[in-house]
Amino acid sequence: MNIDLSQAEWHKSAKSTATGGCVEVADLGAHVAVRDSKNPTGPALVFTPHEWDCFLDGARKGEFDQV
C-alpha cells in the first residue's frame, strides 16, 4: 500500500514536551498515519480507522501498560 502523506496535517499531543520524544498523528480520512516527531521525513505507520480505534481503546484500557 502506498499512501501519499505529502498533504497530511500532523498533530501531536498538547502534553508533549520540548524534548522531541513524541509521535505525531495525521487523520487521512480512509487511513490514520503515525510518525516519529524527531524524524518527520522518515517512515510512517498507516492504519485503517478501525485499527486505530482498536489501538486507542486498548491504550485507554491499559492493555499496553508495563507490569
C-alpha positions in Angstrom: 0.0 0.0 0.0 1.4 3.4 -1.0 -0.3 6.3 0.8 0.5 9.9 -0.2 1.4 11.8 3.0 2.6 15.0 1.3 -0.6 16.8 2.3 -1.1 15.3 5.7 -1.7 17.6 8.6 0.3 16.2 11.5 -0.7 16.7 15.1 0.9 15.8 18.4 -0.4 15.8 21.9 -0.7 19.0 23.9 1.0 17.0 26.7 4.2 16.6 24.6 7.4 18.1 25.9 10.0 20.1 24.1 12.4 17.1 24.2 11.0 15.8 21.0 10.2 12.3 22.1 6.7 12.3 20.6 4.7 10.7 18.0 2.5 12.7 15.5 -0.8 11.5 14.1 -2.5 12.5 10.8 -6.1 11.7 10.0 -6.2 11.0 6.3 -9.9 10.0 6.2 -9.6 6.5 4.9 -6.4 6.0 6.9 -4.6 7.2 10.0 -0.8 7.8 9.9 1.6 7.9 12.8 5.2 9.1 12.7 8.1 9.9 15.0 8.2 13.7 15.6 12.0 13.6 15.7 12.1 12.2 12.1 9.3 13.8 10.1 10.7 12.7 6.8 11.2 9.1 8.0 8.7 6.3 7.7 5.2 6.4 9.0 2.9 3.6 10.1 -0.5 3.7 8.4 -3.7 2.1 9.9 -7.3 1.9 8.9 -9.7 3.9 11.1 -10.9 0.6 12.7 -7.3 -0.5 13.5 -6.6 2.9 15.0 -9.8 2.9 17.1 -8.8 -0.6 18.4 -5.4 0.7 19.4 -6.8 3.7 21.2 -9.4 1.5 23.0 -6.6 -0.8 24.2 -4.5 2.2 25.3 -7.4 3.6 27.3 -7.9 0.2 29.0 -4.3 -0.1 29.9 -3.6 -3.1 27.7 -0.1 -1.7 26.9 0.9 -0.7 30.4 4.0 -2.3 31.7 3.6 -4.6 34.7 
